[in-house]
Amino acid sequence: MKLALPKPSGAYDPGNEAQARSLIEQADARNIKRQDVLTALKFRDTATGEVKMLTIQSGMVVIT
């Protein structure tokens, strides 16, 4: 998803700044962080377009 920030005005605008910061914070909350533990990864097969899930179950890599 592309982040669409509001266009800056010619002078400092607190409302514009608040809106931009809010959008950045919302997008950041959706990002995966280094310390997050992932339970699955979602991939799209480039040949078929199918979405696949990659998980680890009892130490084995499983694609479903």
Secondary structure, 3 states (H helix, E strand, C coil): CCCCCCCCCCCCCHHHHHHHHHHHHHHHHHCCCCCCCCCCEEEECCCCCCEEEEEEECCEEEEC
